[in-house]
Amino acid sequence: MKTMVSPGRYGPIEGPVDDQVVFAQYRQTGQWAPEALCLLETRLSGGGTFLDVGANIGLVTTRSCREPERWRTASSPRPTMSRC
């Protein structure tokens, strides 16, 4: 799988070149699902646990890593995603 690194709001992220949804939007806009991330940050503002099941390249989890009092786990059922 061919990958590339793209800069953006969550820092440099490596993703598959052929991605046409998640990483493609990050490459074009520098962010992913800003409304969902805002909601998540509001819900976990006092700490908590977040499970990102179907994480793809982990953009939601990466964004939540700014808060040290949160526990987070990300997994993707697509084996090629774990190589990025």
Secondary structure in CASP SS format (residue, H / E / C, confidence):
PFRMAT SS
TARGET T0000
AUTHOR 0000-0000-0000
METHOD secondary structure of the structure
MODEL  1
M C 1.00
K C 1.00
T E 1.00
M E 1.00
V E 1.00
S E 1.00
P C 1.00
G C 1.00
R C 1.00
Y C 1.00
G C 1.00
P C 1.00
I E 1.00
E E 1.00
G E 1.00
P E 1.00
V C 1.00
D C 1.00
D C 1.00
Q C 1.00
V C 1.00
V H 1.00
F H 1.00
A H 1.00
Q H 1.00
Y H 1.00
R H 1.00
Q H 1.00
T H 1.00
G C 1.00
Q C 1.00
W C 1.00
A C 1.00
P H 1.00
E H 1.00
A H 1.00
L H 1.00
C H 1.00
L H 1.00
L H 1.00
E H 1.00
T H 1.00
R H 1.00
L C 1.00
S C 1.00
G C 1.00
G C 1.00
G E 1.00
T E 1.00
F E 1.00
L E 1.00
D E 1.00
V E 1.00
G C 1.00
A C 1.00
N C 1.00
I C 1.00
G C 1.00
L H 1.00
V H 1.00
T H 1.00
T H 1.00
R H 1.00
S H 1.00
C C 1.00
R C 1.00
E C 1.00
P C 1.00
E C 1.00
R E 1.00
W E 1.00
R E 1.00
T E 1.00
A E 1.00
S E 1.00
S C 1.00
P C 1.00
R C 1.00
P H 1.00
T H 1.00
M H 1.00
S H 1.00
R H 1.00
C C 1.00
END
